[in-house]
Amino acid sequence: MAARILFTAKNTKCTKQTDYDLSLVFLRGLRDLRGENAFRPVLSRLGILTRQQGPEGAPSYQRSTGGKAAAGMSREVRTILIVDGSAAALFDIGMLLRRLEYRVETARNAEEALRKMEDAGPSIVLTEIALPTMSGINFLKRMKDHPHLKTIPVVMVTSETDDRMRDTCIRMGCAAYLCKPVEPDILYRTIQAVSESVPRANIRLKTSLTVIVGDGTAMGGAERTESAIALSEGGLYVRTLYPQPQKAITPVSILLPGREIRAKAVVLYSYATAAGPYKEPGMGMQFIEMPDEDRNAVKAFIRAQLTRDIMTFEK
């Protein structure tokens, strides 16, 4: 069952980043008051359980034992239905989600969306409130009254900033309420939270970057030039014929355009053959030391790659 993210902080506007943080504070309070088990479905999706969450941030999660693929590395490709009367919004949000490796369907109005869901329902619905003919509110009600559609998470992605409208949507069962323009990382984390049992905290970008592994010292290992084929704020996947063993710690230098990123990383998992989530021999690594300015540069690089040529998200 999908989690509901309660963006319900009073006396704030949903265009502010603080709404997301206040929601987490509210849920932590519920956990402390009522106990963790009472709110485990929501808390686990938002990553605020007190239990150990496992290594986070590298382009995969939960290192398994025995060298087998970790749970959560290879995930089902989710289908997202975007409902919006604006062709520009459908294009921009759709392009972003495709770059985030989602399958995307679009509809210009609620009636078209309902027709598309007659045969097979999507994993998630993102809808504007202001739609031609049937409103997003009535569309949400139709979905929640439908026996086969009521369990599909509905996320409002809207230009409507009225707190009363947001409260109405939450009461009617929407999973989250986001205001345009929404930052890609907030949209991604929201989709992950309402659709995955083990949500990812960081966007991971498929890429091809030169990375130098090791520093020639006894501790760091021989210096060699490899290729990073996935990158996130928390780690990377290095394609190499000579992966290091799990738990090995080594320096890495990532060559971004115009900047060299230096970090220390630990190997979470490795593959000597064309297996694993990328079907490439290599190793998934989590950053354990990185200057803040370099981490911000990685975040900016990922955002720029995801949003290039998308007007809504360009800064």
N, C-alpha and C positions, 0 to 999 in steps of 0.2 A: 504494500500500500504506500502511496506517495506521502512524503512528509509535507507539512504545511509550514512555510516560513512566514512568521507573523511580523510584518512590517507595520507595527501599530503604535509606535512611539507618539505620544501626544505633544501638541504644540511644536511640531517640527514639520518641515516640508519634505516630501519624499524625494525631492531633487537633491537633498543633502546626503552625503556619505554617512553621516552619523546614524541614520535610520538603521542601517544594517548592523552597526555595532551595538546600538541600543537594544535591538532585537535579541542579540546574543546574550547581553546582560540580563534581559528579562527571562530568557530560557534557562540561564544558569541559576537564576533565583528560584525558578520552579524546581529545578533539579535538587537544589539544596533544601527546599521546603518539603517537597513531596517524595523525594528519593529518586534515584537514577532510573530505576526500572519503569516507573510510571510514564516517563517521557523518553524512553530509550529510542523509539523509532525516529523521533525528530532530532534528539540530541546526537545520535550516531551519525545522521546525515550531515549535520552541521559541524561535526568534529569537536564537540565540547564535552564528551564524556570524560570522567576522571580516569577511566581505565586507559592502559597504554594503547595508543593508536597505531604504533608501528612507524617505520621510517616514512617520511613524507617529503614530497617535493621533487624527487627524481622522476624521470619520465615513466616510471612504473612503480608498483607498490608491493609490499609484503613479500619479502624474500622468502622463498620456500626452502625446505630442507631437502637434502639428497640431490641437489642440483636440478630439480624439476622446475618447470615454469611456475612462477608465483601466482596465487589467486589474484584476479583483477588485472593482470597484464593484458590479456586478450579479452576485449569486451565486445559485447554485441553492439553493432552500429545502431544507434537510436534514430528514429524518424521523428522529426519535429515539423508540425504543421503551423505555419505562420498565417494569421488572419489579419489583414490590414487593407483599408481602402486606398492607401497610397502605394502607387507602383514603385516609387523611390524607396519607401520603407521596406517593401517586400524584397526589392533587389539588394539593398544594403545589408539588412539583417540576414537575408538568405545567403549572401556571399560570405559574410563573416562566419556563419554556422557551418557552411561547407568547408571553409578553411580550418574549422575546428573539428572536422571529420564527422559531422552529422549528415544524415540524409534529410533533405529538405523538401517539403511540399508547401505550396502557397494557395491562398484563397483570397479573393477581393472582398468577400462578404460572408456573413454567417451562414446563409443558405447554401452557398457553394461549399463551405467547410463541412456542413452536416452531410451533404451529398457525398463528399469525398470519404467521409468516415463510415458510410454505410457498409462498405466491403471490408475494410481493415482500418482499425483505429491507430493513430500515431502513438508514439511513446509519450509525447508532450505536446500541448497546444500553447502557442504564444499568440495573444490577441490584443488588439487595440479596443478601447471602449467605444470610441466614436467610429461606428461602421455604417455603411449605407444600409437602408431599410432596418433590419433587426440590429439592435444595439449589442455591444459586447456584454452588457449586463444580462440581457435576455438570452443571449447565446450561452453564457455561463449557466443560466438557470436551465436551459434546454438540455445541456450536457449533464448536469447534476440530476435531472429528472429521468434521464435515459438509463435503462438497466445495463447497457453495454458500454456506455461512455462515461458514466459517473466516476469511475476510478482513474480516468486519465487526468494527470495533473494539468491544471490550467494556470498559466502565468500571464498576468496582465502586463503588457509593455505598452505604455500609453502616454499621451501628452496631458492627460487629466491629472492635476496636482492637488485637487481638493481632498483633504483628509477624510471628509465624510464619505466621499466616493470610495476611497480606499477601504475604509471600515466596512462599507456595504459589501464590497467584493470579498473581503476576508470572511465576513459572516456567511456569505453564500457558498464559500468553499474553495475560493481560488487558492492556489498553492503559494503564490508570491505576487507582489505588486511592485513593478519597477516603472520609473518615469523616464521618458525620452529626454535627452539622449542618454542611454545607459552605457556605462563603461564596459568594454569587452570582458574584463576579468570578473566584474560583478555578474554579468549575464551568464558567463560560463559557470561560475560557482553556484549560481542559483539553479541552473539546469542540472548540474551534477547533484545538488542537494535533493532535488525533488525526484530524481530518476535513478540514482545509483545507491546500492546498499553500502558501498565503500566509495564515497565521492572523492574525486581528486580536488586538491586545494589550488593547484597551479595549472595554468594553461601549458600544454607542451606543444612545441612547434616542430613539425617536420622541416628539416633544413639540411644543409651541407656546408659545414664549417671546418676549417683546419683547426686541429687541436693538438697541442704538444703535451704528451703524457710523460711524467717523470722529469727528473732534473739532473740525472747523472750521478746522484749520490747513492750511497749504500741504502739509505732509508727510502729515498724517492724512486729508485730504480733507474734503469737506462732511459735516457731521453730519446723519444721517438715521435715522429709526426704521424698522426692518424686523422680520421674524419669523424666529426660529431654529426649524427643524422637525426637527432632529436634533442631539443633544448627546452628547459623550463627555468623558472627562477630558482628552483631548488636542486637541479641536477641536469644530467645529460646522458645520452647513450652514445658510446664511442664504438664505431665499427673498427674492428681489429682482428687479425689472425692470432694475436697473442694476448688474449684477455688475462687480466690478473685475477687471483683467487678472491673469493668473497672475503670481505672485511679488510682487504688490503687498503692502505691509505697512501695516496700519492698526490704530488702537485700536478695541476693541469693549467695550461694556458690556452685560452680560446681566442682565436683571431676574428673579432668582429670587424666590420668595415670601419676603419679609422681608429680602432682601439683594441688593445690587448687586455683581456680579462684574466687575472691570476687568481687561482683558488686552490684549496686543498679539498680533495674529495675521497670518499670511501666507496669501495665497490660493494654494491648490494647484491648483484647477481651477475653471472657471466655465462657465455655460450661459446664453445669452441667450434661449433658447426652452424650451418644456416638454419637455426631454430629460433625460438623465442618470439617476442612480439613483433620484431622487425624482420624476421627471416634473414638475419645477417649475423655472422659471428661477431661477438663484441661483448661489451659490459655496460650495465647500467650503474651510474655513479651518482651519489648524493653529495652536494656541497656541504662541507662542515666548517670551512673557513673561507670567507670572502669579504673584502671591504665593502662597506655600504654603497660607495659610489660605483663600484663594479656591479653590484647586484642591481642597482637602479639602471645601469646601462644595459644589462641583460633584459630587464623588464621593458625598457623603452624599445630595444631592438625587436623583441617579440611583438609588442603592440604595433610597431611600424610595419612589420611584415604582414600581420593579420589584417591591418586596416588600409593597406595601400590601395589607392584608387577607389576607396569607399568614402563618399563625401560626408556621410553622417558622422563618421568616427574620426575624420581627419582633424588634426589640431593646427 
